[in-house]
Amino acid sequence: MIFPLEKLIEYKSNMYEITCAASRRAYQLSMLRDPEIEGNDGKVVSLAAQQVFTKEIDFRIEEIPVT
């Protein structure tokens, strides 16, 4: 499944955060060799973006204290 462009256009929050979350999730999926990747025609990034945008997975941005 390819991620629908409409979801990306309708997204109103911080685009940088969700891009980082999708990128990190894509890395996780590829390292785990998740079987869902094959069900998505091998498209890891679109699968990760879909999971993040549909809130199938949660993410949080950790603040690094400045010293």
N, C-alpha and C positions, 0 to 999 in steps of 0.2 A: 504494500500500500504506500503510495506517495502522499506526503503530508499536504493537506489542502492549503492553498495559498490564502484563502479567506480567513483562516484562523490567525495567520501571521498578520494580516492587514488589520484585523479586529483587535489585536492585542494592544492593550492600553498601558501596560506597566513598563518597567525598565527592560528595554530590549537587550542591553548588554548582559544583564543578569541571566536572563533566560537563554541567551546564546551560550554563555559560559556553562550553564547547567546542562544544556543539550550536548555540548561538546564533551563535557566530562562523562555524561551518561553514555555517549557513543563509545568512548574509550573503555568504560566498564563493560559494556555489552561485547565489544570485540575481544577484550582480554578473557572474558568468561566463556567465549564462544557460545553465546546464548542461542538456543535453537529457534527463537523467534526471528532471528536474522534471516534464516533460510525462507521462512514464511513471508518475509518482506523482500523477496528477490535479492537478498544480500545487501540491501541498502541500510547500513548501520545508522548513518546520521539521520535519515528520515524517520527511522524507527525511534531513535532517541528523542527527536523533536516531537514526535507524536506523543510519546509517553509523558514528556514534560508539559506540553500544552494541554493535554487532556487530564492532567493531574493524576495520571496512573502512578507516578512517582512524585515524591515531594523533594524539594531542595531548599537549602538555606545558604545564605552568604555569610560566612564567618568574618567578623571584624577582627583585624589584626591590630593589637594595640601599638601605638607609636611610642617609642621610648626615647 
